[in-house]
Amino acid sequence: MAKKSGSIYIVGVGPGSPAYLTTQARQIIEQSDVIAGYELSLNAVRELLGKRKVLVQTVKNRNEILDIVAREKDKGKSCSILRVGDPCYSSGIQELLGRFKAARVIPGISSIQIAAARLGLVLEETVLLTFHIDADIETVKLKLLNSVRENKIAVVLVGLRFMPKDVAEFLISNAIDSKLPVTIYENLTLKNERTFNGELNDLLGRKFSYLSVMIIGK
């Protein structure tokens, strides 16, 4: 008898609050034997973990954890790899799908969608940019600059290498009006959520969480 193969799911768990976990994501997690994810994504589904095998990812051990997931899958286990927000945006999904070619992607609600809903934005009329990437960020910085110069609204996921103060310094140093309006949603849907409304020059020297969405422009 052929050995039963397991399954891999890449599951979007929303921006952080369990309130934004979709029914489909919940069902997949409840059916899984093994759950892998970073601490923030695990916190969003903490009540569902039960006695399942939980693998906590970090920047340093992420490849080691994925090796364990692969072995569990080969043992016939159902495995879920959790990603905050929607896994198809700013989550390194290409790397995961390259490794787990038969993986099924379960979409989630992104913090970008929450931010757009708060401001009443139509996303197709904005420019979406993310600095949650491992690759070189210079190309993204140029896209941001060009978008602002064209008077487009930029919706930006910041990253540790390019925080709000860095965005402000970069744009102002490239002759963008320092009084350009900016809204920042920090830690969206979490207990420590904060909202900032101001101008680019207000961001100079100001600290924000890396879990921030910036909306730049009028």
C-alpha positions as CSV (number, residue, x, y, z in Angstrom):
1,M,0.0,0.0,0.0
2,A,1.3,3.4,-1.0
3,K,2.2,5.7,1.8
4,K,-0.3,8.5,2.3
5,S,1.1,11.9,1.6
6,G,0.3,14.9,3.8
7,S,-0.7,18.4,2.7
8,I,0.6,21.9,3.0
9,Y,-1.5,25.0,3.4
10,I,-0.2,28.6,3.4
11,V,-2.8,30.4,5.5
12,G,-3.4,34.1,5.8
13,V,-4.6,34.9,9.3
14,G,-5.4,38.6,8.9
15,P,-3.7,41.6,10.4
16,G,-3.4,40.3,13.9
17,S,-6.8,40.4,15.6
18,P,-8.7,37.0,15.7
19,A,-11.8,39.1,14.6
20,Y,-10.3,39.2,11.1
21,L,-9.7,35.5,10.7
22,T,-11.8,34.1,7.9
23,T,-14.0,31.0,8.3
24,Q,-12.0,29.1,5.7
25,A,-8.7,29.9,7.5
26,R,-10.2,28.8,10.8
27,Q,-11.4,25.5,9.3
28,I,-8.0,24.7,7.7
29,I,-6.2,25.4,11.0
30,E,-8.6,23.2,13.0
31,Q,-8.0,20.3,10.6
32,S,-4.2,20.7,10.7
33,D,-1.8,18.4,12.6
34,V,1.1,20.9,12.5
35,I,1.0,24.7,12.7
36,A,4.1,26.8,11.8
37,G,4.3,30.6,11.9
38,Y,5.9,33.6,13.4
39,E,4.8,34.7,16.9
40,L,2.4,37.4,15.6
41,S,0.6,35.0,13.2
42,L,0.3,32.4,16.0
43,N,-1.2,35.0,18.4
44,A,-4.0,35.6,15.9
45,V,-5.1,31.9,16.2
46,R,-3.9,31.1,19.7
47,E,-7.4,29.7,20.7
48,L,-7.3,27.2,17.9
49,L,-3.9,25.7,18.5
50,G,-4.9,23.2,21.2
51,K,-2.6,20.2,21.3
52,R,-1.4,20.5,17.8
53,K,2.3,20.5,17.1
54,V,3.3,24.2,16.9
55,L,6.5,25.4,15.3
56,V,7.5,28.9,16.1
57,Q,9.4,30.6,13.3
58,T,12.0,33.4,13.7
59,V,14.2,35.2,11.1
60,K,17.1,32.9,12.1
61,N,15.3,29.5,12.1
62,R,12.8,30.0,9.3
63,N,14.5,27.5,7.0
64,E,14.9,24.9,9.7
65,I,11.2,25.2,10.6
66,L,10.3,24.7,6.9
67,D,12.5,21.6,6.8
68,I,10.5,20.2,9.8
69,V,7.2,21.0,8.0
70,A,8.4,19.1,4.9
71,R,9.3,16.1,7.0
72,E,5.9,16.2,8.8
73,K,4.1,16.4,5.4
74,D,6.1,13.3,4.2
75,K,4.8,11.5,7.3
76,G,1.2,12.1,6.1
77,K,0.5,15.1,8.3
78,S,-1.6,18.1,7.4
79,C,0.5,21.2,7.9
80,S,-0.4,24.9,7.9
81,I,2.1,27.6,7.5
82,L,0.6,30.8,8.8
83,R,1.2,34.3,7.4
84,V,-0.1,37.6,8.8
85,G,-2.4,39.5,6.5
86,D,-2.9,38.0,3.0
87,P,-0.1,35.5,2.0
88,C,-0.1,36.8,-1.6
89,Y,1.1,40.2,-0.5
90,S,4.4,40.8,1.1
91,S,4.9,37.3,2.6
92,G,7.5,35.7,0.5
93,I,4.9,33.3,-1.0
94,Q,7.0,32.7,-4.1
95,E,9.7,31.1,-1.9
96,L,7.1,28.9,-0.1
97,L,5.4,27.8,-3.3
98,G,8.8,27.1,-4.9
99,R,9.5,24.8,-2.0
100,F,6.0,23.3,-1.5
101,K,4.7,23.1,-5.1
102,A,1.5,21.4,-4.1
103,A,0.7,23.8,-1.3
104,R,-2.8,25.4,-1.3
105,V,-3.0,29.1,-0.5
106,I,-5.7,30.3,1.8
107,P,-6.2,34.1,1.4
108,G,-6.6,36.4,4.3
109,I,-7.4,40.0,5.1
110,S,-4.5,42.4,4.7
111,S,-3.8,45.5,6.9
112,I,-3.8,47.4,3.7
113,Q,-7.5,46.5,3.2
114,I,-8.2,47.7,6.8
115,A,-6.4,51.0,6.2
116,A,-8.2,51.5,2.9
117,A,-11.6,50.9,4.6
118,R,-10.8,53.3,7.4
119,L,-10.0,56.1,4.9
120,G,-12.6,55.1,2.3
121,L,-9.9,54.5,-0.4
122,V,-10.4,52.7,-3.6
123,L,-7.2,50.6,-3.8
124,E,-7.2,50.5,-7.6
125,E,-6.8,54.2,-7.5
126,T,-3.7,54.0,-5.3
127,V,-0.2,52.7,-5.6
128,L,0.6,49.7,-3.3
129,L,4.2,49.3,-2.1
130,T,5.8,47.1,0.4
131,F,9.2,47.2,2.2
132,H,8.5,43.9,3.9
133,I,11.0,42.3,1.5
134,D,14.4,40.7,1.8
135,A,15.5,41.9,-1.7
136,D,17.0,45.3,-2.5
137,I,14.6,48.1,-1.7
138,E,16.0,50.8,-4.0
139,T,13.6,49.9,-6.8
140,V,10.7,50.2,-4.4
141,K,12.0,53.5,-3.2
142,L,12.1,54.8,-6.8
143,K,8.5,53.6,-7.4
144,L,7.4,55.5,-4.2
145,L,9.1,58.7,-5.3
146,N,7.7,58.6,-8.8
147,S,4.2,57.8,-7.5
148,V,4.3,60.8,-5.2
149,R,5.7,63.1,-7.9
150,E,2.7,62.0,-10.1
151,N,0.3,63.0,-7.2
152,K,-0.8,59.5,-6.7
153,I,-1.8,58.2,-3.2
154,A,0.8,55.7,-2.0
155,V,-0.2,53.0,0.4
156,V,3.0,51.7,1.9
157,L,3.8,48.8,4.2
158,V,7.0,49.9,5.9
159,G,9.8,47.5,7.0
160,L,12.7,47.5,9.5
161,R,15.0,48.8,6.7
162,F,12.7,51.7,5.7
163,M,10.6,53.0,8.5
164,P,8.3,56.1,8.4
165,K,11.0,58.5,9.4
166,D,13.2,57.0,6.6
167,V,10.4,57.5,4.1
168,A,10.0,61.1,5.1
169,E,13.7,61.8,4.9
170,F,14.0,60.2,1.5
171,L,11.0,62.0,0.0
172,I,11.9,65.4,1.4
173,S,15.6,65.0,0.3
174,N,14.2,64.4,-3.2
175,A,12.3,67.8,-3.3
176,I,8.9,66.4,-2.2
177,D,6.9,69.0,-0.2
178,S,7.5,68.4,3.5
179,K,3.9,69.4,4.2
180,L,2.5,66.5,2.1
181,P,-0.3,64.8,4.2
182,V,0.4,61.4,5.8
183,T,-1.7,59.0,7.7
184,I,-0.1,56.1,9.6
185,Y,-2.0,53.2,11.1
186,E,0.3,51.4,13.6
187,N,-0.4,47.9,14.9
188,L,-3.8,47.7,13.1
189,T,-6.5,45.7,14.8
190,L,-4.2,45.0,17.8
191,K,-4.8,46.3,21.4
192,N,-2.0,48.8,21.0
193,E,-3.3,50.2,17.7
194,R,-2.5,53.9,17.1
195,T,-3.4,56.4,14.3
196,F,-1.2,59.3,13.3
197,N,-2.4,62.2,11.0
198,G,0.1,64.8,10.0
199,E,2.7,65.9,7.4
200,L,5.9,64.4,6.2
201,N,8.0,66.7,8.3
202,D,6.2,65.6,11.4
203,L,7.8,62.1,10.9
204,L,11.4,63.2,11.1
205,G,12.9,61.6,14.2
206,R,9.5,60.0,15.3
207,K,9.4,56.3,16.0
208,F,6.7,53.8,14.9
209,S,6.2,50.1,14.9
210,Y,7.4,48.1,11.9
211,L,3.8,47.0,11.7
212,S,2.7,50.2,10.2
213,V,0.7,51.2,7.1
214,M,1.5,54.6,5.6
215,I,-0.9,56.5,3.3
216,I,0.9,59.3,1.6
217,G,-0.7,62.0,-0.4
218,K,-4.1,63.8,-0.7
